[in-house]
Amino acid sequence: MYPTQIVPPIPEKKASKRTQRHVEKRMRILTYFLNDLIGIPEFRNNKMVEGFLKIRDGSTFVQMKADGDKMKPNTTVDHVET
């Protein structure tokens, strides 16, 4: 939807270790990612991002993903920062 916006990379998931320490570290890393993401006005004010962050069940996610797949990406650039 935002062809000129750089999205922070999503941290990789290492499923091999599931200790409490690793879970807490993963939560911290994901918190940093989300803070970086919502620091970008286009994403902070986006209803799809807001809706995704409020999902509490799998069926809502499936429906929201289907709705998002139907959306057309922006074909024009509204704002560019250097």
HTML snippet that shows the backbone in 3Dmol.js (N, CA, C, O; Angstrom):
<script src="https://3Dmol.org/build/3Dmol-min.js"></script>
<div id="view" style="width:600px;height:400px;position:relative"></div>
<script>
const pdb = `
ATOM      1  N   MET A   1       0.803  -1.199   0.000  1.00  0.00           N
ATOM      2  CA  MET A   1       0.000   0.000   0.000  1.00  0.00           C
ATOM      3  C   MET A   1       0.847   1.265   0.000  1.00  0.00           C
ATOM      4  O   MET A   1       0.388   2.314  -0.452  1.00  0.00           O
ATOM      5  N   TYR A   2       2.063   1.183   0.494  1.00  0.00           N
ATOM      6  CA  TYR A   2       2.940   2.351   0.583  1.00  0.00           C
ATOM      7  C   TYR A   2       4.267   2.016  -0.091  1.00  0.00           C
ATOM      8  O   TYR A   2       5.223   1.627   0.581  1.00  0.00           O
ATOM      9  N   PRO A   3       4.333   2.163  -1.405  1.00  0.00           N
ATOM     10  CA  PRO A   3       5.509   1.700  -2.139  1.00  0.00           C
ATOM     11  C   PRO A   3       6.809   2.409  -1.777  1.00  0.00           C
ATOM     12  O   PRO A   3       7.883   1.849  -2.001  1.00  0.00           O
ATOM     13  N   THR A   4       6.753   3.600  -1.234  1.00  0.00           N
ATOM     14  CA  THR A   4       7.989   4.305  -0.908  1.00  0.00           C
ATOM     15  C   THR A   4       8.359   4.194   0.566  1.00  0.00           C
ATOM     16  O   THR A   4       9.403   4.698   0.980  1.00  0.00           O
ATOM     17  N   GLN A   5       7.526   3.549   1.352  1.00  0.00           N
ATOM     18  CA  GLN A   5       7.772   3.461   2.798  1.00  0.00           C
ATOM     19  C   GLN A   5       8.598   2.220   3.132  1.00  0.00           C
ATOM     20  O   GLN A   5       8.278   1.118   2.686  1.00  0.00           O
ATOM     21  N   ILE A   6       9.635   2.399   3.899  1.00  0.00           N
ATOM     22  CA  ILE A   6      10.463   1.274   4.331  1.00  0.00           C
ATOM     23  C   ILE A   6       9.858   0.701   5.608  1.00  0.00           C
ATOM     24  O   ILE A   6       9.678   1.406   6.601  1.00  0.00           O
ATOM     25  N   VAL A   7       9.551  -0.577   5.562  1.00  0.00           N
ATOM     26  CA  VAL A   7       8.966  -1.261   6.713  1.00  0.00           C
ATOM     27  C   VAL A   7      10.105  -1.883   7.521  1.00  0.00           C
ATOM     28  O   VAL A   7      10.974  -2.542   6.950  1.00  0.00           O
ATOM     29  N   PRO A   8      10.113  -1.685   8.835  1.00  0.00           N
ATOM     30  CA  PRO A   8      11.150  -2.329   9.639  1.00  0.00           C
ATOM     31  C   PRO A   8      11.067  -3.838   9.466  1.00  0.00           C
ATOM     32  O   PRO A   8       9.969  -4.384   9.353  1.00  0.00           O
ATOM     33  N   PRO A   9      12.213  -4.525   9.443  1.00  0.00           N
ATOM     34  CA  PRO A   9      12.164  -5.985   9.268  1.00  0.00           C
ATOM     35  C   PRO A   9      11.546  -6.666  10.485  1.00  0.00           C
ATOM     36  O   PRO A   9      11.790  -6.279  11.628  1.00  0.00           O
ATOM     37  N   ILE A  10      10.747  -7.680  10.212  1.00  0.00           N
ATOM     38  CA  ILE A  10      10.150  -8.468  11.297  1.00  0.00           C
ATOM     39  C   ILE A  10      11.235  -9.403  11.819  1.00  0.00           C
ATOM     40  O   ILE A  10      11.887 -10.093  11.035  1.00  0.00           O
ATOM     41  N   PRO A  11      11.432  -9.433  13.129  1.00  0.00           N
ATOM     42  CA  PRO A  11      12.479 -10.305  13.689  1.00  0.00           C
ATOM     43  C   PRO A  11      12.214 -11.766  13.372  1.00  0.00           C
ATOM     44  O   PRO A  11      11.070 -12.221  13.383  1.00  0.00           O
ATOM     45  N   GLU A  12      13.287 -12.496  13.088  1.00  0.00           N
ATOM     46  CA  GLU A  12      13.157 -13.919  12.792  1.00  0.00           C
ATOM     47  C   GLU A  12      12.728 -14.682  14.038  1.00  0.00           C
ATOM     48  O   GLU A  12      13.053 -14.308  15.165  1.00  0.00           O
ATOM     49  N   LYS A  13      11.999 -15.748  13.808  1.00  0.00           N
ATOM     50  CA  LYS A  13      11.536 -16.582  14.906  1.00  0.00           C
ATOM     51  C   LYS A  13      12.386 -17.845  14.946  1.00  0.00           C
ATOM     52  O   LYS A  13      12.549 -18.526  13.934  1.00  0.00           O
ATOM     53  N   LYS A  14      12.916 -18.148  16.101  1.00  0.00           N
ATOM     54  CA  LYS A  14      13.704 -19.366  16.288  1.00  0.00           C
ATOM     55  C   LYS A  14      12.908 -20.293  17.191  1.00  0.00           C
ATOM     56  O   LYS A  14      12.928 -20.154  18.414  1.00  0.00           O
ATOM     57  N   ALA A  15      12.216 -21.225  16.588  1.00  0.00           N
ATOM     58  CA  ALA A  15      11.289 -22.088  17.319  1.00  0.00           C
ATOM     59  C   ALA A  15      11.987 -23.192  18.108  1.00  0.00           C
ATOM     60  O   ALA A  15      11.329 -23.911  18.859  1.00  0.00           O
ATOM     61  N   SER A  16      13.301 -23.344  17.959  1.00  0.00           N
ATOM     62  CA  SER A  16      13.980 -24.456  18.618  1.00  0.00           C
ATOM     63  C   SER A  16      14.059 -24.293  20.135  1.00  0.00           C
ATOM     64  O   SER A  16      14.109 -25.282  20.866  1.00  0.00           O
ATOM     65  N   LYS A  17      14.070 -23.051  20.607  1.00  0.00           N
ATOM     66  CA  LYS A  17      14.189 -22.822  22.051  1.00  0.00           C
ATOM     67  C   LYS A  17      12.929 -22.156  22.572  1.00  0.00           C
ATOM     68  O   LYS A  17      12.482 -21.145  22.030  1.00  0.00           O
ATOM     69  N   ARG A  18      12.361 -22.720  23.620  1.00  0.00           N
ATOM     70  CA  ARG A  18      11.121 -22.177  24.175  1.00  0.00           C
ATOM     71  C   ARG A  18      11.235 -21.940  25.676  1.00  0.00           C
ATOM     72  O   ARG A  18      10.246 -22.056  26.399  1.00  0.00           O
ATOM     73  N   THR A  19      12.419 -21.612  26.144  1.00  0.00           N
ATOM     74  CA  THR A  19      12.559 -21.343  27.565  1.00  0.00           C
ATOM     75  C   THR A  19      11.928 -19.992  27.882  1.00  0.00           C
ATOM     76  O   THR A  19      11.709 -19.175  26.987  1.00  0.00           O
ATOM     77  N   GLN A  20      11.644 -19.765  29.140  1.00  0.00           N
ATOM     78  CA  GLN A  20      11.046 -18.498  29.559  1.00  0.00           C
ATOM     79  C   GLN A  20      11.944 -17.331  29.158  1.00  0.00           C
ATOM     80  O   GLN A  20      11.456 -16.286  28.726  1.00  0.00           O
ATOM     81  N   ARG A  21      13.233 -17.508  29.299  1.00  0.00           N
ATOM     82  CA  ARG A  21      14.189 -16.451  28.937  1.00  0.00           C
ATOM     83  C   ARG A  21      14.084 -16.093  27.451  1.00  0.00           C
ATOM     84  O   ARG A  21      14.091 -14.917  27.086  1.00  0.00           O
ATOM     85  N   HIS A  22      13.987 -17.113  26.603  1.00  0.00           N
ATOM     86  CA  HIS A  22      13.890 -16.876  25.161  1.00  0.00           C
ATOM     87  C   HIS A  22      12.552 -16.237  24.790  1.00  0.00           C
ATOM     88  O   HIS A  22      12.496 -15.380  23.908  1.00  0.00           O
ATOM     89  N   VAL A  23      11.492 -16.646  25.453  1.00  0.00           N
ATOM     90  CA  VAL A  23      10.172 -16.056  25.201  1.00  0.00           C
ATOM     91  C   VAL A  23      10.187 -14.577  25.576  1.00  0.00           C
ATOM     92  O   VAL A  23       9.686 -13.739  24.826  1.00  0.00           O
ATOM     93  N   GLU A  24      10.758 -14.258  26.726  1.00  0.00           N
ATOM     94  CA  GLU A  24      10.830 -12.861  27.155  1.00  0.00           C
ATOM     95  C   GLU A  24      11.688 -12.031  26.211  1.00  0.00           C
ATOM     96  O   GLU A  24      11.354 -10.881  25.923  1.00  0.00           O
ATOM     97  N   LYS A  25      12.796 -12.600  25.724  1.00  0.00           N
ATOM     98  CA  LYS A  25      13.650 -11.889  24.755  1.00  0.00           C
ATOM     99  C   LYS A  25      12.886 -11.636  23.462  1.00  0.00           C
ATOM    100  O   LYS A  25      12.958 -10.546  22.896  1.00  0.00           O
ATOM    101  N   ARG A  26      12.155 -12.643  22.998  1.00  0.00           N
ATOM    102  CA  ARG A  26      11.354 -12.492  21.769  1.00  0.00           C
ATOM    103  C   ARG A  26      10.295 -11.405  21.950  1.00  0.00           C
ATOM    104  O   ARG A  26      10.047 -10.620  21.035  1.00  0.00           O
ATOM    105  N   MET A  27       9.679 -11.360  23.115  1.00  0.00           N
ATOM    106  CA  MET A  27       8.677 -10.332  23.377  1.00  0.00           C
ATOM    107  C   MET A  27       9.307  -8.937  23.336  1.00  0.00           C
ATOM    108  O   MET A  27       8.704  -8.008  22.799  1.00  0.00           O
ATOM    109  N   ARG A  28      10.499  -8.780  23.892  1.00  0.00           N
ATOM    110  CA  ARG A  28      11.193  -7.485  23.845  1.00  0.00           C
ATOM    111  C   ARG A  28      11.510  -7.079  22.406  1.00  0.00           C
ATOM    112  O   ARG A  28      11.315  -5.928  22.018  1.00  0.00           O
ATOM    113  N   ILE A  29      12.002  -8.038  21.622  1.00  0.00           N
ATOM    114  CA  ILE A  29      12.348  -7.757  20.224  1.00  0.00           C
ATOM    115  C   ILE A  29      11.104  -7.368  19.439  1.00  0.00           C
ATOM    116  O   ILE A  29      11.148  -6.430  18.644  1.00  0.00           O
ATOM    117  N   LEU A  30       9.997  -8.070  19.646  1.00  0.00           N
ATOM    118  CA  LEU A  30       8.753  -7.732  18.951  1.00  0.00           C
ATOM    119  C   LEU A  30       8.214  -6.380  19.401  1.00  0.00           C
ATOM    120  O   LEU A  30       7.613  -5.656  18.607  1.00  0.00           O
ATOM    121  N   THR A  31       8.424  -6.035  20.664  1.00  0.00           N
ATOM    122  CA  THR A  31       8.020  -4.713  21.154  1.00  0.00           C
ATOM    123  C   THR A  31       8.802  -3.626  20.445  1.00  0.00           C
ATOM    124  O   THR A  31       8.230  -2.610  20.050  1.00  0.00           O
ATOM    125  N   TYR A  32      10.117  -3.826  20.276  1.00  0.00           N
ATOM    126  CA  TYR A  32      10.930  -2.848  19.535  1.00  0.00           C
ATOM    127  C   TYR A  32      10.416  -2.708  18.099  1.00  0.00           C
ATOM    128  O   TYR A  32      10.298  -1.599  17.578  1.00  0.00           O
ATOM    129  N   PHE A  33      10.113  -3.846  17.469  1.00  0.00           N
ATOM    130  CA  PHE A  33       9.596  -3.829  16.098  1.00  0.00           C
ATOM    131  C   PHE A  33       8.297  -3.030  16.014  1.00  0.00           C
ATOM    132  O   PHE A  33       8.150  -2.167  15.149  1.00  0.00           O
ATOM    133  N   LEU A  34       7.360  -3.320  16.910  1.00  0.00           N
ATOM    134  CA  LEU A  34       6.072  -2.618  16.873  1.00  0.00           C
ATOM    135  C   LEU A  34       6.233  -1.127  17.159  1.00  0.00           C
ATOM    136  O   LEU A  34       5.547  -0.306  16.551  1.00  0.00           O
ATOM    137  N   ASN A  35       7.121  -0.772  18.066  1.00  0.00           N
ATOM    138  CA  ASN A  35       7.373   0.646  18.333  1.00  0.00           C
ATOM    139  C   ASN A  35       7.950   1.340  17.101  1.00  0.00           C
ATOM    140  O   ASN A  35       7.579   2.471  16.788  1.00  0.00           O
ATOM    141  N   ASP A  36       8.866   0.653  16.400  1.00  0.00           N
ATOM    142  CA  ASP A  36       9.403   1.220  15.156  1.00  0.00           C
ATOM    143  C   ASP A  36       8.299   1.376  14.118  1.00  0.00           C
ATOM    144  O   ASP A  36       8.221   2.394  13.430  1.00  0.00           O
ATOM    145  N   LEU A  37       7.443   0.357  14.011  1.00  0.00           N
ATOM    146  CA  LEU A  37       6.366   0.385  13.022  1.00  0.00           C
ATOM    147  C   LEU A  37       5.389   1.520  13.290  1.00  0.00           C
ATOM    148  O   LEU A  37       5.054   2.275  12.377  1.00  0.00           O
ATOM    149  N   ILE A  38       4.930   1.649  14.521  1.00  0.00           N
ATOM    150  CA  ILE A  38       3.946   2.699  14.791  1.00  0.00           C
ATOM    151  C   ILE A  38       4.586   4.080  14.895  1.00  0.00           C
ATOM    152  O   ILE A  38       3.885   5.084  15.023  1.00  0.00           O
ATOM    153  N   GLY A  39       5.900   4.130  14.842  1.00  0.00           N
ATOM    154  CA  GLY A  39       6.586   5.415  14.768  1.00  0.00           C
ATOM    155  C   GLY A  39       6.479   6.038  13.381  1.00  0.00           C
ATOM    156  O   GLY A  39       6.809   7.209  13.194  1.00  0.00           O
ATOM    157  N   ILE A  40       6.022   5.265  12.423  1.00  0.00           N
ATOM    158  CA  ILE A  40       5.856   5.736  11.044  1.00  0.00           C
ATOM    159  C   ILE A  40       4.399   6.172  10.883  1.00  0.00           C
ATOM    160  O   ILE A  40       3.498   5.342  11.002  1.00  0.00           O
ATOM    161  N   PRO A  41       4.151   7.461  10.615  1.00  0.00           N
ATOM    162  CA  PRO A  41       2.767   7.972  10.579  1.00  0.00           C
ATOM    163  C   PRO A  41       1.823   7.188   9.667  1.00  0.00           C
ATOM    164  O   PRO A  41       0.661   6.986  10.018  1.00  0.00           O
ATOM    165  N   GLU A  42       2.305   6.744   8.501  1.00  0.00           N
ATOM    166  CA  GLU A  42       1.434   6.011   7.576  1.00  0.00           C
ATOM    167  C   GLU A  42       0.911   4.723   8.197  1.00  0.00           C
ATOM    168  O   GLU A  42      -0.214   4.312   7.916  1.00  0.00           O
ATOM    169  N   PHE A  43       1.709   4.093   9.028  1.00  0.00           N
ATOM    170  CA  PHE A  43       1.292   2.840   9.656  1.00  0.00           C
ATOM    171  C   PHE A  43       0.551   3.094  10.968  1.00  0.00           C
ATOM    172  O   PHE A  43      -0.386   2.371  11.306  1.00  0.00           O
ATOM    173  N   ARG A  44       0.966   4.107  11.695  1.00  0.00           N
ATOM    174  CA  ARG A  44       0.310   4.427  12.964  1.00  0.00           C
ATOM    175  C   ARG A  44      -1.147   4.797  12.732  1.00  0.00           C
ATOM    176  O   ARG A  44      -2.007   4.479  13.554  1.00  0.00           O
ATOM    177  N   ASN A  45      -1.434   5.470  11.615  1.00  0.00           N
ATOM    178  CA  ASN A  45      -2.786   5.933  11.311  1.00  0.00           C
ATOM    179  C   ASN A  45      -3.540   5.002  10.365  1.00  0.00           C
ATOM    180  O   ASN A  45      -4.587   5.378   9.838  1.00  0.00           O
ATOM    181  N   ASN A  46      -3.027   3.799  10.143  1.00  0.00           N
ATOM    182  CA  ASN A  46      -3.632   2.863   9.204  1.00  0.00           C
ATOM    183  C   ASN A  46      -4.609   1.937   9.932  1.00  0.00           C
ATOM    184  O   ASN A  46      -4.247   1.289  10.914  1.00  0.00           O
ATOM    185  N   LYS A  47      -5.847   1.881   9.441  1.00  0.00           N
ATOM    186  CA  LYS A  47      -6.885   1.067  10.076  1.00  0.00           C
ATOM    187  C   LYS A  47      -6.567  -0.433  10.007  1.00  0.00           C
ATOM    188  O   LYS A  47      -6.947  -1.186  10.903  1.00  0.00           O
ATOM    189  N   MET A  48      -5.873  -0.869   8.946  1.00  0.00           N
ATOM    190  CA  MET A  48      -5.516  -2.283   8.832  1.00  0.00           C
ATOM    191  C   MET A  48      -4.492  -2.666   9.899  1.00  0.00           C
ATOM    192  O   MET A  48      -4.607  -3.726  10.513  1.00  0.00           O
ATOM    193  N   VAL A  49      -3.507  -1.826  10.120  1.00  0.00           N
ATOM    194  CA  VAL A  49      -2.499  -2.095  11.155  1.00  0.00           C
ATOM    195  C   VAL A  49      -3.174  -2.085  12.523  1.00  0.00           C
ATOM    196  O   VAL A  49      -2.940  -2.972  13.343  1.00  0.00           O
ATOM    197  N   GLU A  50      -4.002  -1.090  12.760  1.00  0.00           N
ATOM    198  CA  GLU A  50      -4.713  -1.002  14.039  1.00  0.00           C
ATOM    199  C   GLU A  50      -5.576  -2.243  14.266  1.00  0.00           C
ATOM    200  O   GLU A  50      -5.579  -2.816  15.356  1.00  0.00           O
ATOM    201  N   GLY A  51      -6.303  -2.651  13.237  1.00  0.00           N
ATOM    202  CA  GLY A  51      -7.153  -3.837  13.349  1.00  0.00           C
ATOM    203  C   GLY A  51      -6.342  -5.089  13.612  1.00  0.00           C
ATOM    204  O   GLY A  51      -6.731  -5.924  14.429  1.00  0.00           O
ATOM    205  N   PHE A  52      -5.210  -5.229  12.921  1.00  0.00           N
ATOM    206  CA  PHE A  52      -4.347  -6.397  13.118  1.00  0.00           C
ATOM    207  C   PHE A  52      -3.867  -6.475  14.566  1.00  0.00           C
ATOM    208  O   PHE A  52      -3.851  -7.552  15.163  1.00  0.00           O
ATOM    209  N   LEU A  53      -3.482  -5.344  15.119  1.00  0.00           N
ATOM    210  CA  LEU A  53      -2.967  -5.333  16.489  1.00  0.00           C
ATOM    211  C   LEU A  53      -4.052  -5.626  17.520  1.00  0.00           C
ATOM    212  O   LEU A  53      -3.741  -5.973  18.660  1.00  0.00           O
ATOM    213  N   LYS A  54      -5.313  -5.493  17.139  1.00  0.00           N
ATOM    214  CA  LYS A  54      -6.417  -5.749  18.065  1.00  0.00           C
ATOM    215  C   LYS A  54      -7.044  -7.132  17.907  1.00  0.00           C
ATOM    216  O   LYS A  54      -7.973  -7.464  18.642  1.00  0.00           O
ATOM    217  N   ILE A  55      -6.566  -7.940  16.978  1.00  0.00           N
ATOM    218  CA  ILE A  55      -7.131  -9.274  16.725  1.00  0.00           C
ATOM    219  C   ILE A  55      -6.969 -10.163  17.954  1.00  0.00           C
ATOM    220  O   ILE A  55      -5.911 -10.198  18.584  1.00  0.00           O
ATOM    221  N   ARG A  56      -8.041 -10.878  18.278  1.00  0.00           N
ATOM    222  CA  ARG A  56      -8.000 -11.783  19.426  1.00  0.00           C
ATOM    223  C   ARG A  56      -8.294 -13.236  19.032  1.00  0.00           C
ATOM    224  O   ARG A  56      -8.149 -14.134  19.861  1.00  0.00           O
ATOM    225  N   ASP A  57      -8.704 -13.479  17.779  1.00  0.00           N
ATOM    226  CA  ASP A  57      -8.990 -14.858  17.384  1.00  0.00           C
ATOM    227  C   ASP A  57      -8.610 -15.086  15.923  1.00  0.00           C
ATOM    228  O   ASP A  57      -8.512 -14.148  15.132  1.00  0.00           O
ATOM    229  N   GLY A  58      -8.402 -16.349  15.592  1.00  0.00           N
ATOM    230  CA  GLY A  58      -7.932 -16.718  14.259  1.00  0.00           C
ATOM    231  C   GLY A  58      -8.899 -16.403  13.134  1.00  0.00           C
ATOM    232  O   GLY A  58      -8.472 -16.034  12.041  1.00  0.00           O
ATOM    233  N   SER A  59     -10.201 -16.543  13.383  1.00  0.00           N
ATOM    234  CA  SER A  59     -11.165 -16.301  12.307  1.00  0.00           C
ATOM    235  C   SER A  59     -11.187 -14.825  11.909  1.00  0.00           C
ATOM    236  O   SER A  59     -11.366 -14.495  10.737  1.00  0.00           O
ATOM    237  N   THR A  60     -11.005 -13.947  12.884  1.00  0.00           N
ATOM    238  CA  THR A  60     -10.939 -12.516  12.570  1.00  0.00           C
ATOM    239  C   THR A  60      -9.722 -12.225  11.706  1.00  0.00           C
ATOM    240  O   THR A  60      -9.791 -11.421  10.776  1.00  0.00           O
ATOM    241  N   PHE A  61      -8.598 -12.884  12.017  1.00  0.00           N
ATOM    242  CA  PHE A  61      -7.388 -12.700  11.227  1.00  0.00           C
ATOM    243  C   PHE A  61      -7.591 -13.151   9.785  1.00  0.00           C
ATOM    244  O   PHE A  61      -7.195 -12.456   8.849  1.00  0.00           O
ATOM    245  N   VAL A  62      -8.206 -14.308   9.610  1.00  0.00           N
ATOM    246  CA  VAL A  62      -8.454 -14.836   8.263  1.00  0.00           C
ATOM    247  C   VAL A  62      -9.311 -13.858   7.461  1.00  0.00           C
ATOM    248  O   VAL A  62      -9.014 -13.583   6.298  1.00  0.00           O
ATOM    249  N   GLN A  63     -10.366 -13.335   8.072  1.00  0.00           N
ATOM    250  CA  GLN A  63     -11.247 -12.390   7.384  1.00  0.00           C
ATOM    251  C   GLN A  63     -10.518 -11.093   7.056  1.00  0.00           C
ATOM    252  O   GLN A  63     -10.662 -10.554   5.958  1.00  0.00           O
ATOM    253  N   MET A  64      -9.743 -10.598   7.999  1.00  0.00           N
ATOM    254  CA  MET A  64      -9.020  -9.351   7.780  1.00  0.00           C
ATOM    255  C   MET A  64      -7.979  -9.512   6.674  1.00  0.00           C
ATOM    256  O   MET A  64      -7.790  -8.607   5.861  1.00  0.00           O
ATOM    257  N   LYS A  65      -7.306 -10.658   6.644  1.00  0.00           N
ATOM    258  CA  LYS A  65      -6.323 -10.920   5.592  1.00  0.00           C
ATOM    259  C   LYS A  65      -7.003 -10.956   4.233  1.00  0.00           C
ATOM    260  O   LYS A  65      -6.484 -10.396   3.267  1.00  0.00           O
ATOM    261  N   ALA A  66      -8.153 -11.605   4.145  1.00  0.00           N
ATOM    262  CA  ALA A  66      -8.895 -11.666   2.889  1.00  0.00           C
ATOM    263  C   ALA A  66      -9.302 -10.263   2.440  1.00  0.00           C
ATOM    264  O   ALA A  66      -9.199  -9.934   1.258  1.00  0.00           O
ATOM    265  N   ASP A  67      -9.761  -9.440   3.377  1.00  0.00           N
ATOM    266  CA  ASP A  67     -10.136  -8.063   3.048  1.00  0.00           C
ATOM    267  C   ASP A  67      -8.919  -7.272   2.570  1.00  0.00           C
ATOM    268  O   ASP A  67      -9.009  -6.496   1.619  1.00  0.00           O
ATOM    269  N   GLY A  68      -7.795  -7.474   3.229  1.00  0.00           N
ATOM    270  CA  GLY A  68      -6.574  -6.765   2.846  1.00  0.00           C
ATOM    271  C   GLY A  68      -6.075  -7.189   1.473  1.00  0.00           C
ATOM    272  O   GLY A  68      -5.563  -6.368   0.713  1.00  0.00           O
ATOM    273  N   ASP A  69      -6.224  -8.478   1.154  1.00  0.00           N
ATOM    274  CA  ASP A  69      -5.794  -8.966  -0.158  1.00  0.00           C
ATOM    275  C   ASP A  69      -6.613  -8.348  -1.291  1.00  0.00           C
ATOM    276  O   ASP A  69      -6.141  -8.265  -2.425  1.00  0.00           O
ATOM    277  N   LYS A  70      -7.836  -7.915  -0.987  1.00  0.00           N
ATOM    278  CA  LYS A  70      -8.696  -7.306  -2.003  1.00  0.00           C
ATOM    279  C   LYS A  70      -8.359  -5.831  -2.240  1.00  0.00           C
ATOM    280  O   LYS A  70      -8.748  -5.258  -3.257  1.00  0.00           O
ATOM    281  N   MET A  71      -7.634  -5.222  -1.296  1.00  0.00           N
ATOM    282  CA  MET A  71      -7.321  -3.793  -1.413  1.00  0.00           C
ATOM    283  C   MET A  71      -6.294  -3.561  -2.516  1.00  0.00           C
ATOM    284  O   MET A  71      -5.390  -4.370  -2.723  1.00  0.00           O
ATOM    285  N   LYS A  72      -6.448  -2.464  -3.203  1.00  0.00           N
ATOM    286  CA  LYS A  72      -5.515  -2.105  -4.256  1.00  0.00           C
ATOM    287  C   LYS A  72      -4.390  -1.272  -3.651  1.00  0.00           C
ATOM    288  O   LYS A  72      -4.645  -0.380  -2.841  1.00  0.00           O
ATOM    289  N   PRO A  73      -3.140  -1.559  -4.041  1.00  0.00           N
ATOM    290  CA  PRO A  73      -2.037  -0.753  -3.536  1.00  0.00           C
ATOM    291  C   PRO A  73      -2.065   0.645  -4.151  1.00  0.00           C
ATOM    292  O   PRO A  73      -2.622   0.847  -5.230  1.00  0.00           O
ATOM    293  N   ASN A  74      -1.466   1.595  -3.459  1.00  0.00           N
ATOM    294  CA  ASN A  74      -1.356   2.952  -4.001  1.00  0.00           C
ATOM    295  C   ASN A  74      -0.525   2.928  -5.272  1.00  0.00           C
ATOM    296  O   ASN A  74       0.506   2.259  -5.334  1.00  0.00           O
ATOM    297  N   THR A  75      -0.968   3.647  -6.273  1.00  0.00           N
ATOM    298  CA  THR A  75      -0.216   3.720  -7.521  1.00  0.00           C
ATOM    299  C   THR A  75       0.455   5.078  -7.680  1.00  0.00           C
ATOM    300  O   THR A  75       1.199   5.299  -8.635  1.00  0.00           O
ATOM    301  N   THR A  76       0.193   5.983  -6.747  1.00  0.00           N
ATOM    302  CA  THR A  76       0.836   7.290  -6.790  1.00  0.00           C
ATOM    303  C   THR A  76       1.600   7.516  -5.492  1.00  0.00           C
ATOM    304  O   THR A  76       1.293   6.921  -4.459  1.00  0.00           O
ATOM    305  N   VAL A  77       2.579   8.369  -5.565  1.00  0.00           N
ATOM    306  CA  VAL A  77       3.380   8.697  -4.397  1.00  0.00           C
ATOM    307  C   VAL A  77       2.887  10.032  -3.862  1.00  0.00           C
ATOM    308  O   VAL A  77       2.923  11.044  -4.562  1.00  0.00           O
ATOM    309  N   ASP A  78       2.427  10.027  -2.616  1.00  0.00           N
ATOM    310  CA  ASP A  78       1.911  11.238  -1.999  1.00  0.00           C
ATOM    311  C   ASP A  78       2.990  12.042  -1.292  1.00  0.00           C
ATOM    312  O   ASP A  78       2.898  13.266  -1.198  1.00  0.00           O
ATOM    313  N   HIS A  79       4.021  11.348  -0.789  1.00  0.00           N
ATOM    314  CA  HIS A  79       5.011  12.014   0.032  1.00  0.00           C
ATOM    315  C   HIS A  79       6.326  11.251  -0.059  1.00  0.00           C
ATOM    316  O   HIS A  79       6.328  10.022   0.002  1.00  0.00           O
ATOM    317  N   VAL A  80       7.426  11.944  -0.201  1.00  0.00           N
ATOM    318  CA  VAL A  80       8.741  11.313  -0.240  1.00  0.00           C
ATOM    319  C   VAL A  80       9.668  12.071   0.691  1.00  0.00           C
ATOM    320  O   VAL A  80       9.750  13.298   0.637  1.00  0.00           O
ATOM    321  N   GLU A  81      10.368  11.334   1.550  1.00  0.00           N
ATOM    322  CA  GLU A  81      11.371  11.930   2.414  1.00  0.00           C
ATOM    323  C   GLU A  81      12.727  11.409   2.014  1.00  0.00           C
ATOM    324  O   GLU A  81      12.866  10.257   1.604  1.00  0.00           O
ATOM    325  N   THR A  82      13.721  12.253   2.132  1.00  0.00           N
ATOM    326  CA  THR A  82      15.082  11.798   1.822  1.00  0.00           C
ATOM    327  C   THR A  82      15.962  11.905   3.042  1.00  0.00           C
ATOM    328  O   THR A  82      17.145  11.568   2.981  1.00  0.00           O
TER     329      THR A  82
END
`;
const viewer = $3Dmol.createViewer("view");
viewer.addModel(pdb, "pdb");
viewer.setStyle({}, {cartoon: {color: "spectrum"}});
viewer.zoomTo();
viewer.render();
</script>
